[in-house]
Amino acid sequence: MDSLEVKYSKEKKTFRIFNEKQGVYITHRMSFEQMIYYLAGFERALDFVHFERKEKEK
């Protein structure tokens, strides 16, 4: 999550996630509350991927 930048537009009800490591934007249209739930799930998914990579290296 350290390499992610999140920008929310209240007027448009959109938020953009910018991945600094890969230089990629992801844009979603949803309410602020929905965005919070989405980001929590996104963070858990990133943790899982990180865990899987560590297991493969062993």
mmCIF file of the N, C-alpha and C atoms, coordinates in Angstrom:
data_MODEL
# 
_entry.id   MODEL 
# 
loop_
_atom_site.group_PDB 
_atom_site.id 
_atom_site.type_symbol 
_atom_site.label_atom_id 
_atom_site.label_alt_id 
_atom_site.label_comp_id 
_atom_site.label_asym_id 
_atom_site.label_entity_id 
_atom_site.label_seq_id 
_atom_site.pdbx_PDB_ins_code 
_atom_site.Cartn_x 
_atom_site.Cartn_y 
_atom_site.Cartn_z 
_atom_site.occupancy 
_atom_site.B_iso_or_equiv 
_atom_site.pdbx_formal_charge 
_atom_site.auth_seq_id 
_atom_site.auth_comp_id 
_atom_site.auth_asym_id 
_atom_site.auth_atom_id 
_atom_site.pdbx_PDB_model_num 
ATOM 1   N N  . MET A 1 1  ? 0.819   -1.198  0.000   1.00 0.00 ? 1  MET A N  1 
ATOM 2   C CA . MET A 1 1  ? 0.000   0.000   0.000   1.00 0.00 ? 1  MET A CA 1 
ATOM 3   C C  . MET A 1 1  ? 0.862   1.261   0.000   1.00 0.00 ? 1  MET A C  1 
ATOM 4   N N  . ASP A 1 2  ? 2.126   1.147   0.354   1.00 0.00 ? 2  ASP A N  1 
ATOM 5   C CA . ASP A 1 2  ? 2.985   2.326   0.400   1.00 0.00 ? 2  ASP A CA 1 
ATOM 6   C C  . ASP A 1 2  ? 3.183   2.955   -0.967  1.00 0.00 ? 2  ASP A C  1 
ATOM 7   N N  . SER A 1 3  ? 3.093   2.168   -2.024  1.00 0.00 ? 3  SER A N  1 
ATOM 8   C CA . SER A 1 3  ? 3.333   2.697   -3.364  1.00 0.00 ? 3  SER A CA 1 
ATOM 9   C C  . SER A 1 3  ? 2.044   3.129   -4.062  1.00 0.00 ? 3  SER A C  1 
ATOM 10  N N  . LEU A 1 4  ? 0.932   3.202   -3.310  1.00 0.00 ? 4  LEU A N  1 
ATOM 11  C CA . LEU A 1 4  ? -0.345  3.595   -3.903  1.00 0.00 ? 4  LEU A CA 1 
ATOM 12  C C  . LEU A 1 4  ? -0.729  5.008   -3.486  1.00 0.00 ? 4  LEU A C  1 
ATOM 13  N N  . GLU A 1 5  ? -1.267  5.746   -4.437  1.00 0.00 ? 5  GLU A N  1 
ATOM 14  C CA . GLU A 1 5  ? -1.771  7.097   -4.171  1.00 0.00 ? 5  GLU A CA 1 
ATOM 15  C C  . GLU A 1 5  ? -3.251  7.094   -4.546  1.00 0.00 ? 5  GLU A C  1 
ATOM 16  N N  . VAL A 1 6  ? -4.117  7.537   -3.617  1.00 0.00 ? 6  VAL A N  1 
ATOM 17  C CA . VAL A 1 6  ? -5.559  7.523   -3.848  1.00 0.00 ? 6  VAL A CA 1 
ATOM 18  C C  . VAL A 1 6  ? -6.072  8.954   -3.897  1.00 0.00 ? 6  VAL A C  1 
ATOM 19  N N  . LYS A 1 7  ? -6.815  9.279   -4.956  1.00 0.00 ? 7  LYS A N  1 
ATOM 20  C CA . LYS A 1 7  ? -7.434  10.603  -5.093  1.00 0.00 ? 7  LYS A CA 1 
ATOM 21  C C  . LYS A 1 7  ? -8.929  10.412  -5.256  1.00 0.00 ? 7  LYS A C  1 
ATOM 22  N N  . TYR A 1 8  ? -9.733  11.137  -4.459  1.00 0.00 ? 8  TYR A N  1 
ATOM 23  C CA . TYR A 1 8  ? -11.187 11.015  -4.510  1.00 0.00 ? 8  TYR A CA 1 
ATOM 24  C C  . TYR A 1 8  ? -11.803 12.332  -4.962  1.00 0.00 ? 8  TYR A C  1 
ATOM 25  N N  . SER A 1 9  ? -12.746 12.272  -5.901  1.00 0.00 ? 9  SER A N  1 
ATOM 26  C CA . SER A 1 9  ? -13.476 13.445  -6.364  1.00 0.00 ? 9  SER A CA 1 
ATOM 27  C C  . SER A 1 9  ? -14.907 13.338  -5.851  1.00 0.00 ? 9  SER A C  1 
ATOM 28  N N  . LYS A 1 10 ? -15.257 14.166  -4.885  1.00 0.00 ? 10 LYS A N  1 
ATOM 29  C CA . LYS A 1 10 ? -16.587 14.121  -4.280  1.00 0.00 ? 10 LYS A CA 1 
ATOM 30  C C  . LYS A 1 10 ? -17.665 14.489  -5.296  1.00 0.00 ? 10 LYS A C  1 
ATOM 31  N N  . GLU A 1 11 ? -17.387 15.451  -6.157  1.00 0.00 ? 11 GLU A N  1 
ATOM 32  C CA . GLU A 1 11 ? -18.369 15.899  -7.149  1.00 0.00 ? 11 GLU A CA 1 
ATOM 33  C C  . GLU A 1 11 ? -18.710 14.790  -8.151  1.00 0.00 ? 11 GLU A C  1 
ATOM 34  N N  . LYS A 1 12 ? -17.698 14.091  -8.623  1.00 0.00 ? 12 LYS A N  1 
ATOM 35  C CA . LYS A 1 12 ? -17.905 13.053  -9.638  1.00 0.00 ? 12 LYS A CA 1 
ATOM 36  C C  . LYS A 1 12 ? -18.156 11.674  -9.027  1.00 0.00 ? 12 LYS A C  1 
ATOM 37  N N  . LYS A 1 13 ? -17.935 11.560  -7.716  1.00 0.00 ? 13 LYS A N  1 
ATOM 38  C CA . LYS A 1 13 ? -18.022 10.275  -7.003  1.00 0.00 ? 13 LYS A CA 1 
ATOM 39  C C  . LYS A 1 13 ? -17.116 9.233   -7.639  1.00 0.00 ? 13 LYS A C  1 
ATOM 40  N N  . THR A 1 14 ? -15.901 9.653   -7.954  1.00 0.00 ? 14 THR A N  1 
ATOM 41  C CA . THR A 1 14 ? -14.904 8.733   -8.502  1.00 0.00 ? 14 THR A CA 1 
ATOM 42  C C  . THR A 1 14 ? -13.642 8.789   -7.656  1.00 0.00 ? 14 THR A C  1 
ATOM 43  N N  . PHE A 1 15 ? -12.922 7.707   -7.661  1.00 0.00 ? 15 PHE A N  1 
ATOM 44  C CA . PHE A 1 15 ? -11.597 7.753   -7.062  1.00 0.00 ? 15 PHE A CA 1 
ATOM 45  C C  . PHE A 1 15 ? -10.629 7.035   -7.964  1.00 0.00 ? 15 PHE A C  1 
ATOM 46  N N  . ARG A 1 16 ? -9.387  7.485   -7.904  1.00 0.00 ? 16 ARG A N  1 
ATOM 47  C CA . ARG A 1 16 ? -8.321  6.926   -8.722  1.00 0.00 ? 16 ARG A CA 1 
ATOM 48  C C  . ARG A 1 16 ? -7.237  6.395   -7.808  1.00 0.00 ? 16 ARG A C  1 
ATOM 49  N N  . ILE A 1 17 ? -6.776  5.217   -8.114  1.00 0.00 ? 17 ILE A N  1 
ATOM 50  C CA . ILE A 1 17 ? -5.640  4.629   -7.413  1.00 0.00 ? 17 ILE A CA 1 
ATOM 51  C C  . ILE A 1 17 ? -4.475  4.662   -8.382  1.00 0.00 ? 17 ILE A C  1 
ATOM 52  N N  . PHE A 1 18 ? -3.383  5.265   -7.963  1.00 0.00 ? 18 PHE A N  1 
ATOM 53  C CA . PHE A 1 18 ? -2.180  5.303   -8.794  1.00 0.00 ? 18 PHE A CA 1 
ATOM 54  C C  . PHE A 1 18 ? -1.130  4.407   -8.155  1.00 0.00 ? 18 PHE A C  1 
ATOM 55  N N  . ASN A 1 19 ? -0.655  3.426   -8.907  1.00 0.00 ? 19 ASN A N  1 
ATOM 56  C CA . ASN A 1 19 ? 0.398   2.537   -8.449  1.00 0.00 ? 19 ASN A CA 1 
ATOM 57  C C  . ASN A 1 19 ? 1.729   3.108   -8.921  1.00 0.00 ? 19 ASN A C  1 
ATOM 58  N N  . GLU A 1 20 ? 2.491   3.672   -7.990  1.00 0.00 ? 20 GLU A N  1 
ATOM 59  C CA . GLU A 1 20 ? 3.760   4.323   -8.334  1.00 0.00 ? 20 GLU A CA 1 
ATOM 60  C C  . GLU A 1 20 ? 4.779   3.343   -8.892  1.00 0.00 ? 20 GLU A C  1 
ATOM 61  N N  . LYS A 1 21 ? 4.768   2.109   -8.408  1.00 0.00 ? 21 LYS A N  1 
ATOM 62  C CA . LYS A 1 21 ? 5.761   1.132   -8.863  1.00 0.00 ? 21 LYS A CA 1 
ATOM 63  C C  . LYS A 1 21 ? 5.567   0.781   -10.336 1.00 0.00 ? 21 LYS A C  1 
ATOM 64  N N  . GLN A 1 22 ? 4.305   0.683   -10.772 1.00 0.00 ? 22 GLN A N  1 
ATOM 65  C CA . GLN A 1 22 ? 4.037   0.274   -12.142 1.00 0.00 ? 22 GLN A CA 1 
ATOM 66  C C  . GLN A 1 22 ? 3.578   1.420   -13.027 1.00 0.00 ? 22 GLN A C  1 
ATOM 67  N N  . GLY A 1 23 ? 3.295   2.592   -12.445 1.00 0.00 ? 23 GLY A N  1 
ATOM 68  C CA . GLY A 1 23 ? 2.849   3.742   -13.220 1.00 0.00 ? 23 GLY A CA 1 
ATOM 69  C C  . GLY A 1 23 ? 1.475   3.550   -13.837 1.00 0.00 ? 23 GLY A C  1 
ATOM 70  N N  . VAL A 1 24 ? 0.561   2.892   -13.097 1.00 0.00 ? 24 VAL A N  1 
ATOM 71  C CA . VAL A 1 24 ? -0.762  2.553   -13.614 1.00 0.00 ? 24 VAL A CA 1 
ATOM 72  C C  . VAL A 1 24 ? -1.848  3.203   -12.762 1.00 0.00 ? 24 VAL A C  1 
ATOM 73  N N  . TYR A 1 25 ? -2.876  3.760   -13.429 1.00 0.00 ? 25 TYR A N  1 
ATOM 74  C CA . TYR A 1 25 ? -4.054  4.300   -12.752 1.00 0.00 ? 25 TYR A CA 1 
ATOM 75  C C  . TYR A 1 25 ? -5.209  3.331   -12.857 1.00 0.00 ? 25 TYR A C  1 
ATOM 76  N N  . ILE A 1 26 ? -5.975  3.183   -11.789 1.00 0.00 ? 26 ILE A N  1 
ATOM 77  C CA . ILE A 1 26 ? -7.235  2.448   -11.787 1.00 0.00 ? 26 ILE A CA 1 
ATOM 78  C C  . ILE A 1 26 ? -8.290  3.444   -11.331 1.00 0.00 ? 26 ILE A C  1 
ATOM 79  N N  . THR A 1 27 ? -9.382  3.592   -12.079 1.00 0.00 ? 27 THR A N  1 
ATOM 80  C CA . THR A 1 27 ? -10.436 4.547   -11.746 1.00 0.00 ? 27 THR A CA 1 
ATOM 81  C C  . THR A 1 27 ? -11.737 3.810   -11.488 1.00 0.00 ? 27 THR A C  1 
ATOM 82  N N  . HIS A 1 28 ? -12.431 4.210   -10.402 1.00 0.00 ? 28 HIS A N  1 
ATOM 83  C CA . HIS A 1 28 ? -13.717 3.603   -10.044 1.00 0.00 ? 28 HIS A CA 1 
ATOM 84  C C  . HIS A 1 28 ? -14.712 4.701   -9.725  1.00 0.00 ? 28 HIS A C  1 
ATOM 85  N N  . ARG A 1 29 ? -15.985 4.435   -9.997  1.00 0.00 ? 29 ARG A N  1 
ATOM 86  C CA . ARG A 1 29 ? -17.050 5.374   -9.658  1.00 0.00 ? 29 ARG A CA 1 
ATOM 87  C C  . ARG A 1 29 ? -17.895 4.733   -8.561  1.00 0.00 ? 29 ARG A C  1 
ATOM 88  N N  . MET A 1 30 ? -17.854 5.310   -7.364  1.00 0.00 ? 30 MET A N  1 
ATOM 89  C CA . MET A 1 30 ? -18.632 4.805   -6.236  1.00 0.00 ? 30 MET A CA 1 
ATOM 90  C C  . MET A 1 30 ? -18.629 5.845   -5.124  1.00 0.00 ? 30 MET A C  1 
ATOM 91  N N  . SER A 1 31 ? -19.435 5.609   -4.116  1.00 0.00 ? 31 SER A N  1 
ATOM 92  C CA . SER A 1 31 ? -19.497 6.548   -2.996  1.00 0.00 ? 31 SER A CA 1 
ATOM 93  C C  . SER A 1 31 ? -18.236 6.424   -2.140  1.00 0.00 ? 31 SER A C  1 
ATOM 94  N N  . PHE A 1 32 ? -18.041 7.394   -1.262  1.00 0.00 ? 32 PHE A N  1 
ATOM 95  C CA . PHE A 1 32 ? -16.868 7.381   -0.386  1.00 0.00 ? 32 PHE A CA 1 
ATOM 96  C C  . PHE A 1 32 ? -16.886 6.154   0.519   1.00 0.00 ? 32 PHE A C  1 
ATOM 97  N N  . GLU A 1 33 ? -18.061 5.808   1.060   1.00 0.00 ? 33 GLU A N  1 
ATOM 98  C CA . GLU A 1 33 ? -18.177 4.651   1.952   1.00 0.00 ? 33 GLU A CA 1 
ATOM 99  C C  . GLU A 1 33 ? -17.834 3.361   1.211   1.00 0.00 ? 33 GLU A C  1 
ATOM 100 N N  . GLN A 1 34 ? -18.316 3.246   -0.025  1.00 0.00 ? 34 GLN A N  1 
ATOM 101 C CA . GLN A 1 34 ? -17.989 2.069   -0.821  1.00 0.00 ? 34 GLN A CA 1 
ATOM 102 C C  . GLN A 1 34 ? -16.503 2.003   -1.105  1.00 0.00 ? 34 GLN A C  1 
ATOM 103 N N  . MET A 1 35 ? -15.881 3.163   -1.316  1.00 0.00 ? 35 MET A N  1 
ATOM 104 C CA . MET A 1 35 ? -14.455 3.209   -1.585  1.00 0.00 ? 35 MET A CA 1 
ATOM 105 C C  . MET A 1 35 ? -13.660 2.669   -0.394  1.00 0.00 ? 35 MET A C  1 
ATOM 106 N N  . ILE A 1 36 ? -14.072 3.018   0.822   1.00 0.00 ? 36 ILE A N  1 
ATOM 107 C CA . ILE A 1 36 ? -13.379 2.546   2.030   1.00 0.00 ? 36 ILE A CA 1 
ATOM 108 C C  . ILE A 1 36 ? -13.397 1.018   2.082   1.00 0.00 ? 36 ILE A C  1 
ATOM 109 N N  . TYR A 1 37 ? -14.558 0.413   1.830   1.00 0.00 ? 37 TYR A N  1 
ATOM 110 C CA . TYR A 1 37 ? -14.658 -1.050  1.825   1.00 0.00 ? 37 TYR A CA 1 
ATOM 111 C C  . TYR A 1 37 ? -13.816 -1.656  0.712   1.00 0.00 ? 37 TYR A C  1 
ATOM 112 N N  . TYR A 1 38 ? -13.830 -1.036  -0.444  1.00 0.00 ? 38 TYR A N  1 
ATOM 113 C CA . TYR A 1 38 ? -13.047 -1.521  -1.580  1.00 0.00 ? 38 TYR A CA 1 
ATOM 114 C C  . TYR A 1 38 ? -11.556 -1.515  -1.247  1.00 0.00 ? 38 TYR A C  1 
ATOM 115 N N  . LEU A 1 39 ? -11.082 -0.402  -0.683  1.00 0.00 ? 39 LEU A N  1 
ATOM 116 C CA . LEU A 1 39 ? -9.654  -0.294  -0.370  1.00 0.00 ? 39 LEU A CA 1 
ATOM 117 C C  . LEU A 1 39 ? -9.238  -1.287  0.706   1.00 0.00 ? 39 LEU A C  1 
ATOM 118 N N  . ALA A 1 40 ? -10.123 -1.561  1.662   1.00 0.00 ? 40 ALA A N  1 
ATOM 119 C CA . ALA A 1 40 ? -9.805  -2.556  2.694   1.00 0.00 ? 40 ALA A CA 1 
ATOM 120 C C  . ALA A 1 40 ? -9.619  -3.925  2.054   1.00 0.00 ? 40 ALA A C  1 
ATOM 121 N N  . GLY A 1 41 ? -10.495 -4.290  1.121   1.00 0.00 ? 41 GLY A N  1 
ATOM 122 C CA . GLY A 1 41 ? -10.358 -5.558  0.409   1.00 0.00 ? 41 GLY A CA 1 
ATOM 123 C C  . GLY A 1 41 ? -9.129  -5.578  -0.478  1.00 0.00 ? 41 GLY A C  1 
ATOM 124 N N  . PHE A 1 42 ? -8.840  -4.450  -1.105  1.00 0.00 ? 42 PHE A N  1 
ATOM 125 C CA . PHE A 1 42 ? -7.668  -4.322  -1.969  1.00 0.00 ? 42 PHE A CA 1 
ATOM 126 C C  . PHE A 1 42 ? -6.390  -4.544  -1.166  1.00 0.00 ? 42 PHE A C  1 
ATOM 127 N N  . GLU A 1 43 ? -6.335  -3.962  0.035   1.00 0.00 ? 43 GLU A N  1 
ATOM 128 C CA . GLU A 1 43 ? -5.160  -4.116  0.891   1.00 0.00 ? 43 GLU A CA 1 
ATOM 129 C C  . GLU A 1 43 ? -4.984  -5.572  1.309   1.00 0.00 ? 43 GLU A C  1 
ATOM 130 N N  . ARG A 1 44 ? -6.077  -6.250  1.647   1.00 0.00 ? 44 ARG A N  1 
ATOM 131 C CA . ARG A 1 44 ? -5.992  -7.667  2.024   1.00 0.00 ? 44 ARG A CA 1 
ATOM 132 C C  . ARG A 1 44 ? -5.499  -8.507  0.848   1.00 0.00 ? 44 ARG A C  1 
ATOM 133 N N  . ALA A 1 45 ? -5.958  -8.181  -0.355  1.00 0.00 ? 45 ALA A N  1 
ATOM 134 C CA . ALA A 1 45 ? -5.512  -8.918  -1.539  1.00 0.00 ? 45 ALA A CA 1 
ATOM 135 C C  . ALA A 1 45 ? -4.015  -8.723  -1.758  1.00 0.00 ? 45 ALA A C  1 
ATOM 136 N N  . LEU A 1 46 ? -3.529  -7.501  -1.587  1.00 0.00 ? 46 LEU A N  1 
ATOM 137 C CA . LEU A 1 46 ? -2.091  -7.242  -1.742  1.00 0.00 ? 46 LEU A CA 1 
ATOM 138 C C  . LEU A 1 46 ? -1.284  -7.996  -0.699  1.00 0.00 ? 46 LEU A C  1 
ATOM 139 N N  . ASP A 1 47 ? -1.793  -8.056  0.536   1.00 0.00 ? 47 ASP A N  1 
ATOM 140 C CA . ASP A 1 47 ? -1.109  -8.812  1.589   1.00 0.00 ? 47 ASP A CA 1 
ATOM 141 C C  . ASP A 1 47 ? -1.031  -10.290 1.234   1.00 0.00 ? 47 ASP A C  1 
ATOM 142 N N  . PHE A 1 48 ? -2.118  -10.823 0.672   1.00 0.00 ? 48 PHE A N  1 
ATOM 143 C CA . PHE A 1 48 ? -2.147  -12.232 0.285   1.00 0.00 ? 48 PHE A CA 1 
ATOM 144 C C  . PHE A 1 48 ? -1.123  -12.513 -0.815  1.00 0.00 ? 48 PHE A C  1 
ATOM 145 N N  . VAL A 1 49 ? -1.061  -11.636 -1.823  1.00 0.00 ? 49 VAL A N  1 
ATOM 146 C CA . VAL A 1 49 ? -0.091  -11.803 -2.911  1.00 0.00 ? 49 VAL A CA 1 
ATOM 147 C C  . VAL A 1 49 ? 1.332   -11.766 -2.361  1.00 0.00 ? 49 VAL A C  1 
ATOM 148 N N  . HIS A 1 50 ? 1.590   -10.842 -1.442  1.00 0.00 ? 50 HIS A N  1 
ATOM 149 C CA . HIS A 1 50 ? 2.916   -10.734 -0.827  1.00 0.00 ? 50 HIS A CA 1 
ATOM 150 C C  . HIS A 1 50 ? 3.258   -12.019 -0.071  1.00 0.00 ? 50 HIS A C  1 
ATOM 151 N N  . PHE A 1 51 ? 2.285   -12.552 0.679   1.00 0.00 ? 51 PHE A N  1 
ATOM 152 C CA . PHE A 1 51 ? 2.479   -13.793 1.427   1.00 0.00 ? 51 PHE A CA 1 
ATOM 153 C C  . PHE A 1 51 ? 2.781   -14.948 0.481   1.00 0.00 ? 51 PHE A C  1 
ATOM 154 N N  . GLU A 1 52 ? 2.015   -15.051 -0.616  1.00 0.00 ? 52 GLU A N  1 
ATOM 155 C CA . GLU A 1 52 ? 2.222   -16.131 -1.591  1.00 0.00 ? 52 GLU A CA 1 
ATOM 156 C C  . GLU A 1 52 ? 3.615   -16.048 -2.221  1.00 0.00 ? 52 GLU A C  1 
ATOM 157 N N  . ARG A 1 53 ? 4.073   -14.844 -2.516  1.00 0.00 ? 53 ARG A N  1 
ATOM 158 C CA . ARG A 1 53 ? 5.411   -14.691 -3.101  1.00 0.00 ? 53 ARG A CA 1 
ATOM 159 C C  . ARG A 1 53 ? 6.487   -15.154 -2.141  1.00 0.00 ? 53 ARG A C  1 
ATOM 160 N N  . LYS A 1 54 ? 6.325   -14.834 -0.851  1.00 0.00 ? 54 LYS A N  1 
ATOM 161 C CA . LYS A 1 54 ? 7.294   -15.261 0.157   1.00 0.00 ? 54 LYS A CA 1 
ATOM 162 C C  . LYS A 1 54 ? 7.333   -16.771 0.245   1.00 0.00 ? 54 LYS A C  1 
ATOM 163 N N  . GLU A 1 55 ? 6.159   -17.402 0.194   1.00 0.00 ? 55 GLU A N  1 
ATOM 164 C CA . GLU A 1 55 ? 6.093   -18.871 0.287   1.00 0.00 ? 55 GLU A CA 1 
ATOM 165 C C  . GLU A 1 55 ? 6.775   -19.517 -0.920  1.00 0.00 ? 55 GLU A C  1 
ATOM 166 N N  . LYS A 1 56 ? 6.634   -18.945 -2.100  1.00 0.00 ? 56 LYS A N  1 
ATOM 167 C CA . LYS A 1 56 ? 7.259   -19.517 -3.297  1.00 0.00 ? 56 LYS A CA 1 
ATOM 168 C C  . LYS A 1 56 ? 8.777   -19.396 -3.252  1.00 0.00 ? 56 LYS A C  1 
ATOM 169 N N  . GLU A 1 57 ? 9.265   -18.346 -2.592  1.00 0.00 ? 57 GLU A N  1 
ATOM 170 C CA . GLU A 1 57 ? 10.720  -18.132 -2.507  1.00 0.00 ? 57 GLU A CA 1 
ATOM 171 C C  . GLU A 1 57 ? 11.377  -19.140 -1.593  1.00 0.00 ? 57 GLU A C  1 
ATOM 172 N N  . LYS A 1 58 ? 10.632  -19.730 -0.665  1.00 0.00 ? 58 LYS A N  1 
ATOM 173 C CA . LYS A 1 58 ? 11.222  -20.681 0.293   1.00 0.00 ? 58 LYS A CA 1 
ATOM 174 C C  . LYS A 1 58 ? 11.536  -22.003 -0.332  1.00 0.00 ? 58 LYS A C  1 
# 
